[in-house]
Amino acid sequence: MGYRSNSFASNLRRKNSNIIGVIVPRLNSSFMSDVIAGIEKVVNNNNYNLIISQSLETMKKEASNARAMLNNRVDGLLVSLAYDTTSIEHFEPFIKRKIPVLFFDRIFEHEQYPQIYIDNFKAAYEVTDHLLTQGCKRIVHITGNQLRNVYAERLRGYKKALEAHHVDFDEQLVIINDLSAKEAVAATEAILKMDPLPDGIFTVNDVSAVSCIQVLKKAGIKIPEQIAVAGFNNDPAACVIEPNLTTVNYKGYEMGEAAASMLINHLADRQDLQQTHSLILRSELIVRESSRRK
Amino acid sequence: MGYRSNSFASNLRRKNSNIIGVIVPRLNSSFMSDVIAGIEKVVNNNNYNLIISQSLETMKKEASNARAMLNNRVDGLLVSLAYDTTSIEHFEPFIKRKIPVLFFDRIFEHEQYPQIYIDNFKAAYEVTDHLLTQGCKRIVHITGNQLRNVYAERLRGYKKALEAHHVDFDEQLVIINDLSAKEAVAATEAILKMDPLPDGIFTVNDVSAVSCIQVLKKAGIKIPEQIAVAGFNNDPAACVIEPNLTTVNYKGYEMGEAAASMLINHLADRQDLQQTHSLILRSELIVRESSRRK
């Protein structure tokens, strides 16, 4: 094997592997595939290699993936947490060995782990405020597991906007599910049985919002006149569904680039991760026909 | 470092790394993210690790990715070729070292490389035959670089179906572009200037078909009555666009699983890759409203 550059062997001597590990809930969502593409570009341009794995939304798989990453001697790890992760003990062996672990999107508040996210509270506040300004009074909020910062913060933003508009919070209008298209169909069928009907729906992903709109239209509901709908992420489908979907432009590719750059700069001693700690990326409300009444 | 299982060091002794490499054109397409998710699941379940990279559609980057994979001592490589790859010399070092390289989807006919694909000729024949059966006589075909088997085979299928229906092939009706949404908009604007207008459009991906439908609708064209439209891949957007899109159900997740299984079985000496050589997966025409006239 002498004629092939044996980079792992030399990495062992240098005590680094030039490998960045990534653990995400699922690889096949529009948002996450954009994130991974952004990460890969930066990693590859810096002559690192990228090992990826998916937790399939369970803490058990996430912990097992973390062990594999450790055994593979990754130089650093980028993580977006699984749906049901309650503890991050499985990342402690990295901290002990001074291998940086950076959380992005679905983060875990902990002083030893730097984080990259958007201001989910503000984004959800803006969506809800927009719906209220369009005249909505009874807004259903479809969201995910409140263990995850992204969904807890968005619920907080929803509540705060209601408060600012002097609209009482009604727990009956909050639906928590796994955010799949299938569960959105079931949620919308439940919404159609509500009396009185709500006049707005704010879902925390576009997959759910698109399914909602499809079910509402089949039931003869006029969007946005009877029910205004807003989503989150700005998936390509947001501009395909009719009416086009109001949503939050959450730039996955840019988040991937930022996360990989932050980690690689740290590994190259150009950046102190603890000092930076948190990087909050910009997101923006995009108003389209699904909620524009005026 | 003694207390951490040093798998790369022991891999060096065992002369394998338990790493599978993947090189794809782009990670952020709906089809490719499904493929990667399928590959990751099988690779992870078999205690291999997955290194991924994207060629960003250029042979130059693909060759550089291949060198990195070789230096990383991957046990095997899964490749879907870039848009402009004209030679696969950059994979020869793997063959010399008896490291299996398996092509999937965008393959290269070569006896030393096993391949996984769908019958693109048959799938395109069925789409075109369907459009002709619905009464279309002038069908525009929007396709990609004919260097790639997937697009060359689909053009062959299109031509063969025309022939079977005694419709003359008209080169003016074949548009070759990079298959982006942007190019599909430009292509559709050119189509709208054709005199007479075509009565059918068959695109080799759904991204293009969705853009075509959007532009045609804005121009007041009735789909499928005036122009019937069919795509390829069965992206989620196919069931969001109105009218819903006729397309070919191309199962990316299953292709990823099959490619990873084939490679891992070979590495475990359970399968002779040269003997299997080609695996042709099933695909199926799904007829929806965008082309259903009868």
Boltz contact constraints between the chains, C-beta under 6 A:
constraints:
  - contact:
      token1: [A, 5]
      token2: [B, 71]
      max_distance: 6.0
  - contact:
      token1: [A, 7]
      token2: [B, 71]
      max_distance: 6.0
  - contact:
      token1: [A, 8]
      token2: [B, 8]
      max_distance: 6.0
  - contact:
      token1: [A, 8]
      token2: [B, 73]
      max_distance: 6.0
  - contact:
      token1: [A, 9]
      token2: [B, 12]
      max_distance: 6.0
  - contact:
      token1: [A, 12]
      token2: [B, 9]
      max_distance: 6.0
  - contact:
      token1: [A, 27]
      token2: [B, 33]
      max_distance: 6.0
  - contact:
      token1: [A, 27]
      token2: [B, 36]
      max_distance: 6.0
  - contact:
      token1: [A, 27]
      token2: [B, 37]
      max_distance: 6.0
  - contact:
      token1: [A, 27]
      token2: [B, 40]
      max_distance: 6.0
  - contact:
      token1: [A, 28]
      token2: [B, 33]
      max_distance: 6.0
  - contact:
      token1: [A, 28]
      token2: [B, 34]
      max_distance: 6.0
  - contact:
      token1: [A, 28]
      token2: [B, 37]
      max_distance: 6.0
  - contact:
      token1: [A, 33]
      token2: [B, 27]
      max_distance: 6.0
  - contact:
      token1: [A, 33]
      token2: [B, 28]
      max_distance: 6.0
  - contact:
      token1: [A, 33]
      token2: [B, 33]
      max_distance: 6.0
  - contact:
      token1: [A, 34]
      token2: [B, 28]
      max_distance: 6.0
  - contact:
      token1: [A, 36]
      token2: [B, 27]
      max_distance: 6.0
  - contact:
      token1: [A, 37]
      token2: [B, 27]
      max_distance: 6.0
  - contact:
      token1: [A, 37]
      token2: [B, 28]
      max_distance: 6.0
  - contact:
      token1: [A, 40]
      token2: [B, 27]
      max_distance: 6.0
  - contact:
      token1: [A, 40]
      token2: [B, 54]
      max_distance: 6.0
  - contact:
      token1: [A, 44]
      token2: [B, 53]
      max_distance: 6.0
  - contact:
      token1: [A, 49]
      token2: [B, 51]
      max_distance: 6.0
  - contact:
      token1: [A, 49]
      token2: [B, 72]
      max_distance: 6.0
  - contact:
      token1: [A, 50]
      token2: [B, 52]
      max_distance: 6.0
  - contact:
      token1: [A, 51]
      token2: [B, 49]
      max_distance: 6.0
  - contact:
      token1: [A, 51]
      token2: [B, 51]
      max_distance: 6.0
  - contact:
      token1: [A, 52]
      token2: [B, 50]
      max_distance: 6.0
  - contact:
      token1: [A, 52]
      token2: [B, 52]
      max_distance: 6.0
  - contact:
      token1: [A, 53]
      token2: [B, 44]
      max_distance: 6.0
  - contact:
      token1: [A, 54]
      token2: [B, 40]
      max_distance: 6.0
  - contact:
      token1: [A, 71]
      token2: [B, 5]
      max_distance: 6.0
  - contact:
      token1: [A, 71]
      token2: [B, 7]
      max_distance: 6.0
  - contact:
      token1: [A, 72]
      token2: [B, 49]
      max_distance: 6.0
  - contact:
      token1: [A, 73]
      token2: [B, 8]
      max_distance: 6.0
  - contact:
      token1: [A, 210]
      token2: [B, 240]
      max_distance: 6.0
  - contact:
      token1: [A, 237]
      token2: [B, 237]
      max_distance: 6.0
  - contact:
      token1: [A, 237]
      token2: [B, 240]
      max_distance: 6.0
  - contact:
      token1: [A, 240]
      token2: [B, 210]
      max_distance: 6.0
  - contact:
      token1: [A, 240]
      token2: [B, 237]
      max_distance: 6.0
  - contact:
      token1: [A, 240]
      token2: [B, 240]
      max_distance: 6.0
  - contact:
      token1: [A, 240]
      token2: [B, 241]
      max_distance: 6.0
  - contact:
      token1: [A, 241]
      token2: [B, 240]
      max_distance: 6.0
  - contact:
      token1: [A, 242]
      token2: [B, 242]
      max_distance: 6.0
